Amino acid sequence: MIVWTMRPYNVYLEIMDKGEFFCNLDLSINLKDDNDFLRAYHWMIQQMIKKIGVPSKGETYPIWTWYRSHDYKHQRPDFRWVRDYISGQIEMAEDKKSRLRQKKQRK
């Protein structure tokens, strides 16, 4: 499955340097300054743990990705009108259960 994420250029540099990137609570304005957003994010993390399992590197915050653009097409979304961020494409392995769910939903 291909998804996209929008990140500041310094995140791109970190990925190129370290080979990975993790969401940093101290640097995220939404997670640091918005208690409602933080509560919703923690709920989402718990749902992901139930469906996917515990993250391999302990408790980390998921990063936002997009599967579809604003017009519901499976294509890279373009958010340059909002921020001057880079777009990163991520190819994720799909498990058999998720593929079966997708097939059932299409029928």
JOVENCOR-V500067 format. One record per residue. RES is the residue in three letters. D_FIRST is the distance of its C-alpha to the first C-alpha in whole Angstrom. Layout:
res/d_first
RES/D_FIRST
RES/D_FIRST
This chain:
res/d_first
MET/0
ILE/4
VAL/7
TRP/10
THR/13
MET/17
ARG/19
PRO/23
TYR/24
ASN/26
VAL/22
TYR/21
LEU/24
GLU/24
ILE/20
MET/22
ASP/25
LYS/24
GLY/20
GLU/19
PHE/19
PHE/20
CYS/21
ASN/25
LEU/27
ASP/30
LEU/28
SER/26
ILE/29
ASN/27
LEU/27
LYS/30
ASP/32
ASP/31
ASN/32
ASP/30
PHE/27
LEU/27
ARG/28
ALA/25
TYR/23
HIS/24
TRP/24
MET/20
ILE/20
GLN/22
GLN/20
MET/17
ILE/19
LYS/20
LYS/17
ILE/15
GLY/18
VAL/20
PRO/19
SER/20
LYS/22
GLY/24
GLU/24
THR/22
TYR/21
PRO/17
ILE/16
TRP/15
THR/12
TRP/11
TYR/8
ARG/11
SER/15
HIS/18
ASP/19
TYR/16
LYS/14
HIS/10
GLN/12
ARG/13
PRO/15
ASP/19
PHE/21
ARG/23
TRP/26
VAL/26
ARG/25
ASP/25
TYR/22
ILE/20
SER/16
GLY/14
GLN/10
ILE/8
GLU/6
MET/5
ALA/6
GLU/6
ASP/10
LYS/12
LYS/13
SER/10
ARG/10
LEU/13
ARG/14
GLN/11
LYS/14
LYS/17
GLN/16
ARG/16
LYS/19
